[in-house]
Amino acid sequence: MSDPTRGGNGSGAVDFEAQFDALLRIVFDEPVIMECLPPTHDSVSPVSSEGNRRVLEDELSRSREIWRGYSSAHR
């Protein structure tokens, strides 16, 4: 999953919670892969600088926690 800006959960226009709900409805139980990049990063280049790597790790961590929160809300 990815926002068109390659930002994580809540950083763009994609309604990730609606996507989560749709996956629940079809009883999808496979892994979901999140693709995001630091802001202004060229999408065809690896994230190589330490600063960009930290930004990416923070964004992935934040997004993962939001995604897991959707699961908690549906119990």
Backbone as CSV, one residue per row, in Angstrom:
resi,resn,N_x,N_y,N_z,CA_x,CA_y,CA_z,C_x,C_y,C_z
1,MET,0.845,-1.160,0.000,0.000,0.000,0.000,0.887,1.217,0.000
2,SER,0.390,2.250,-0.631,1.182,3.464,-0.756,0.281,4.621,-1.146
3,ASP,0.601,5.768,-0.632,-0.059,6.991,-1.052,0.630,7.485,-2.323
4,PRO,-0.057,8.196,-3.210,0.599,8.686,-4.428,1.856,9.514,-4.155
5,THR,1.929,10.158,-2.994,3.113,10.940,-2.640,4.210,10.071,-2.045
6,ARG,3.934,8.779,-1.908,4.815,7.796,-1.282,4.989,8.040,0.216
7,GLY,4.091,8.848,0.774,4.089,9.035,2.213,3.351,7.896,2.875
8,GLY,3.499,7.793,4.155,2.848,6.726,4.893,1.421,7.067,5.272
9,ASN,0.895,6.280,6.157,-0.469,6.372,6.623,-0.803,7.770,7.152
10,GLY,-1.821,8.392,6.583,-2.268,9.700,7.057,-1.515,10.887,6.497
11,SER,-0.578,10.656,5.581,0.218,11.768,5.063,-0.271,12.278,3.712
12,GLY,-1.289,11.642,3.167,-1.781,12.041,1.848,-3.275,11.855,1.728
13,ALA,-3.729,11.569,0.530,-5.163,11.524,0.247,-5.781,10.133,0.356
14,VAL,-4.986,9.087,0.461,-5.530,7.728,0.494,-6.168,7.450,1.855
15,ASP,-7.355,6.865,1.819,-8.049,6.469,3.045,-7.632,5.040,3.376
16,PHE,-6.541,4.906,4.127,-6.018,3.587,4.445,-6.977,2.802,5.342
17,GLU,-7.729,3.489,6.183,-8.679,2.769,7.030,-9.772,2.124,6.181
18,ALA,-10.224,2.794,5.130,-11.207,2.198,4.219,-10.605,0.987,3.516
19,GLN,-9.328,1.063,3.162,-8.664,-0.094,2.550,-8.593,-1.248,3.544
20,PHE,-8.276,-0.928,4.787,-8.227,-1.948,5.829,-9.597,-2.618,5.977
21,ASP,-10.649,-1.800,6.018,-12.013,-2.334,6.131,-12.366,-3.239,4.950
22,ALA,-11.965,-2.846,3.743,-12.237,-3.662,2.554,-11.513,-5.012,2.653
23,LEU,-10.298,-4.995,3.150,-9.564,-6.252,3.315,-10.240,-7.147,4.351
24,LEU,-10.774,-6.549,5.408,-11.524,-7.334,6.399,-12.754,-7.981,5.779
25,ARG,-13.475,-7.215,4.962,-14.707,-7.721,4.348,-14.455,-8.935,3.450
26,ILE,-13.320,-8.961,2.785,-13.039,-10.110,1.903,-12.218,-11.188,2.623
27,VAL,-12.037,-11.003,3.929,-11.308,-11.952,4.774,-9.879,-12.173,4.253
28,PHE,-9.244,-11.095,3.877,-7.856,-11.127,3.409,-6.963,-11.343,4.621
29,ASP,-6.128,-12.353,4.586,-5.259,-12.614,5.738,-3.795,-12.826,5.336
30,GLU,-3.415,-12.173,4.273,-2.030,-12.230,3.803,-1.301,-10.966,4.263
31,PRO,0.020,-10.949,4.156,0.766,-9.738,4.518,0.382,-8.541,3.643
32,VAL,0.455,-7.380,4.236,0.254,-6.126,3.516,1.602,-5.401,3.533
33,ILE,2.049,-4.996,2.371,3.347,-4.332,2.249,3.131,-2.833,2.115
34,MET,3.871,-2.068,2.901,3.786,-0.616,2.830,5.003,-0.085,2.092
35,GLU,4.761,0.774,1.142,5.839,1.406,0.393,5.783,2.898,0.667
36,CYS,6.817,3.422,1.253,6.885,4.874,1.406,8.340,5.322,1.308
37,LEU,8.487,6.603,1.065,9.796,7.214,0.892,9.845,8.521,1.668
38,PRO,11.040,8.986,2.005,11.146,10.301,2.612,10.653,11.373,1.632
39,PRO,10.135,12.482,2.133,9.674,13.557,1.240,10.781,14.005,0.282
40,THR,10.418,14.283,-0.919,11.292,14.767,-2.001,12.354,13.758,-2.446
41,HIS,12.271,12.523,-2.001,13.261,11.521,-2.411,12.908,10.994,-3.800
42,ASP,13.900,10.808,-4.631,13.728,10.253,-5.971,13.345,8.777,-5.849
43,SER,12.185,8.417,-6.375,11.659,7.063,-6.169,12.453,5.964,-6.877
44,VAL,13.360,6.299,-7.767,14.149,5.266,-8.444,15.531,5.080,-7.820
45,SER,15.829,5.843,-6.787,17.128,5.734,-6.116,16.955,5.115,-4.731
46,PRO,17.938,4.345,-4.292,17.849,3.798,-2.934,17.956,4.905,-1.888
47,VAL,17.374,4.662,-0.745,17.491,5.604,0.377,18.856,5.343,1.001
48,SER,19.806,6.211,0.696,21.185,5.912,1.080,21.729,6.803,2.193
49,SER,21.213,8.002,2.353,21.776,8.863,3.400,21.208,8.469,4.761
50,GLU,22.005,8.640,5.770,21.585,8.288,7.129,20.356,9.097,7.550
51,GLY,20.328,10.375,7.212,19.177,11.211,7.564,17.896,10.730,6.912
52,ASN,17.957,10.435,5.618,16.774,9.927,4.921,16.366,8.553,5.432
53,ARG,17.329,7.752,5.807,17.005,6.431,6.353,16.239,6.562,7.672
54,ARG,16.663,7.498,8.511,15.949,7.733,9.780,14.541,8.233,9.535
55,VAL,14.388,9.162,8.577,13.062,9.671,8.227,12.174,8.529,7.746
56,LEU,12.715,7.675,6.899,11.957,6.544,6.371,11.568,5.576,7.489
57,GLU,12.495,5.241,8.360,12.190,4.329,9.462,11.120,4.906,10.379
58,ASP,11.187,6.200,10.648,10.164,6.852,11.480,8.800,6.806,10.808
59,GLU,8.767,7.075,9.502,7.510,7.071,8.754,6.909,5.668,8.703
60,LEU,7.737,4.664,8.472,7.249,3.284,8.455,6.737,2.859,9.828
61,SER,7.458,3.220,10.869,7.041,2.875,12.233,5.710,3.538,12.579
62,ARG,5.581,4.815,12.279,4.346,5.553,12.551,3.188,4.942,11.776
63,SER,3.410,4.657,10.520,2.363,4.089,9.672,1.945,2.699,10.144
64,ARG,2.920,1.901,10.551,2.621,0.558,11.056,1.735,0.633,12.299
65,GLU,2.025,1.556,13.193,1.223,1.692,14.406,-0.201,2.143,14.093
66,ILE,-0.357,3.035,13.138,-1.701,3.452,12.721,-2.451,2.254,12.143
67,TRP,-1.808,1.494,11.261,-2.433,0.316,10.644,-2.851,-0.692,11.721
68,ARG,-1.978,-0.943,12.675,-2.320,-1.863,13.761,-3.470,-1.327,14.609
69,GLY,-3.555,-0.018,14.717,-4.668,0.593,15.452,-6.003,0.315,14.805
70,TYR,-6.031,0.222,13.485,-7.279,-0.136,12.803,-7.734,-1.517,13.261
71,SER,-6.798,-2.433,13.388,-7.110,-3.795,13.822,-7.703,-3.773,15.233
72,SER,-7.102,-3.009,16.126,-7.602,-2.913,17.495,-9.011,-2.343,17.545
73,ALA,-9.299,-1.398,16.660,-10.613,-0.761,16.639,-11.711,-1.707,16.154
74,HIS,-11.335,-2.771,15.457,-12.322,-3.696,14.889,-12.509,-4.964,15.709
75,ARG,-11.964,-4.993,16.896,-12.116,-6.201,17.756,-13.368,-6.121,18.562
